[in-house]
Each structure stands twice: as C-alpha cells, then as structure tokens.
Amino acid sequence: MDHLVEKTIRKEKIFSGKVVQLYVEDVQLPNGKTSKREVIKHPGAVAVIPITKDGKLVLVRQYRKALERVLVEIPAGKLEKGEEPFASAQRELEEETGYRAQSMRHIVSFYTSPGFADELIHLYVAEGLEKLEDAASLDEDEFVDVLEVTLEEALKMLEKQEIYDAKTAYALQYLQLRRVTGEKHA
Amino acid sequence: MDHLVEKTIRKEKIFSGKVVQLYVEDVQLPNGKTSKREVIKHPGAVAVIPITKDGKLVLVRQYRKALERVLVEIPAGKLEKGEEPFASAQRELEEETGYRAQSMRHIVSFYTSPGFADELIHLYVAEGLEKLEDAASLDEDEFVDVLEVTLEEALKMLEKQEIYDAKTAYALQYLQLRRVTGEKHA
C-alpha cells in the first residue's frame, strides 16, 4: 500500500499543551505534489459501558468546553502517562460514577478522528457494579452528574441530542445488538 | 445544569490552519478554581455507508498522516464552507468511490472527540449505487483504493485493526443490527 503513503518533508511543532500537541507537516503526496497536514497528537483515552445489576446503563452529564454545552456520555477519560488502558478504565469508572466493577472486558478500540488527530479510545463493558463506600475516590476537580437509565431512555436522549458523541452512540448500538441477539442486560 | 458550566475568563487563539483552529482558554470551574482548556475547532464532516445493489459495503483505503498508517474506512470528508451536509455526503461518495446513490438518508450525527474538539460528523446510508461513467469527478489530490466487501469481510478487517476508526466501527454495528432485525442488505 506504498502507493498511498505521504512522505514527511518538514515537520513543525506549533503547540505543546497539557492534553494535545499540534504539528504542521509538509508532505509529499503519491503524485509528487506537496501539501500541508495539520496533526493533533493526543495521549489516548478509555471509555466504559457500565451496566448495573438491574440492567441499567450508568451515564455522566458534564460540560464540554470544546462544544460550549453539556453532554451526556458514557464515563471516559484520558490515559495518564504510563497507565495501562484497563487500569485507566477502572479508575475513570470509579472517579466519575463511584462504582467499582466485578467484571470488565475490552470490546473494541478505535481512532476517533483519523483525519486530523491520533486519539485512540479503548472501550470496555463493566458489569456487576458495586457502589463504593468512600466518595473520596471521586475527582474533586471533575464536575459530573451521574445518571442511571434504561436503554430506551438512553435512545431517547440520543434522539434529542443530549447524547451526541461517537463513543456513546456506539455503546447504545452495542447494547441494542446485544439485546436482539439474546444477551441479557440493559 | 448551570452547576456544571465552565466560564471562559480568557481565550487565546494559538493557531488557525486550513482545517483546524486551536484555542487555549482559561476557565472558571464550578467550584471557583481556574483551569486551562485546549480546544480544537473543526468545520465538521460527513461519512457515508454505501451499500451496493448486491449488498456489499464500499470502503476506502487511505493514508492517514495523523496516524502515519493506512486505514480502511467508510467514505468521509470535511464539510466545505457553506456546504450542506447532505450535498457534502453526495460529493464525497462520488469523489472517493465513483458511485452515485439513488437514495441516501441521514442516520445519526455525533461529536467524535468532545473532550478536546468540536468535530461533528453526519452519517448517511446510501443505497441503489450507480457507477459514474466519468472518473473526472474523482478528486485528483485524493489517493484512495476502493474496496467492496461483505459485512463478514469488514468485521474481519475490524478484528485485524485494518478498520480502526469510530465512524466505521459504528457503521459495521449499524449493518449488523439491521441484519439481525431483519432488514436486507450487507
């Protein structure tokens, strides 16, 4: 597939922040012409589909500065430096919802915006949720409302664009598919 | 939901490129503390799930500079300035695959990375595909291989991480769900 590759001629680092880095790259296209690519580097992230013992989905409502609005999403967060995705998913679930999962498994990973960013998100399903006694594990600078909803309620939120992001839309489809193929829960 | 809002204190434009703009914002958190947010502004995008008359899925293989690798994805592209998403989806389908759709309908829209970017992607399903006679409509600076695969073949590509992005993973689940609920195609 070498006939598709864009060779880097020059790479300039424009910005290095807490979360993202931005590069502008001059590339040589397969036809020999040159072009510019704007590339965002991101540490990667995890997201969890948490299902309670009575089959409800746990969601978090939070403010998203990039959108200047509140969204309802499955719990998620950035990977910390050197952190394994599985451990990160456990941590984010606890910090954002106050739940610990008896079982958690990886279902899929995907790049969210391959056209301009390298963010890779690892998605898990968490079951057998136990409420933690100490709320101390909740992140004090994270402001979220925790919701427990049925799949039908979540699908209505998707319709009303309260749920409006790729990983949560994927999660709802995953639960719908699981239901129609006869698996239990949500 | 005002108790979740982060107020902007200061906003600095760091970069304005062909595709993205980057801002760093000082915000006041709901607890009165301040923090910084890195925000990427993006024009938005469209993606199409194109299904051939014999029920195959049309995919494109292309190089993604942000990932430094080739991915297989459903056809997609950025919104041009002032362009309606529906027209954009028709254009991208034609430019990338050489197919025109007899019917195309919107199925969902979602933000791809609400944690740091405002990219909103509008997803369509296209059916009744007709091959265009003139390849002239293909974008000369776009280098893609066009593939036609069954859903099973696409799911294997997802397993092998040749398909590795959110919108295409969503598309495959959409087709799986459609199949098990008795709808035809793919």
Interface residues (C-beta under 8 A of the other chain):
Chain A: M1 H3 L4 V5 E6 I14 F15 G17 K18 V19 V20 L22 V24 E25 V27 L29 P30 N31 K33 S35 K36 R37 E38 V39 I40 K41 H42 A45 R61 Q62 Y63 R64 K65 A66 L67 V70 L71 E73 A76 K78 V108 S109 F110 Y111 T112 S113 P114 G115 F116 A117 D118 E119 I121 E140 D141 F143 V144 D145 L158 Q161 Y164 D165 A166 K167 T168 A169 Y170 Q173 Y174 Q176 L177 V180 T181
Chain B: M1 H3 L4 V5 E6 T8 I14 F15 G17 K18 V19 V20 L22 V24 E25 V27 L29 P30 N31 K33 S35 K36 R37 E38 V39 I40 K41 H42 A45 R61 Q62 Y63 R64 K65 A66 L67 V70 L71 E73 A76 K78 V108 S109 F110 Y111 T112 S113 P114 G115 F116 A117 D118 E119 I121 E140 D141 F143 V144 D145 L158 Q161 Y164 D165 A166 K167 T168 A169 Y170 Q173 Y174 Q176 L177 V180 T181
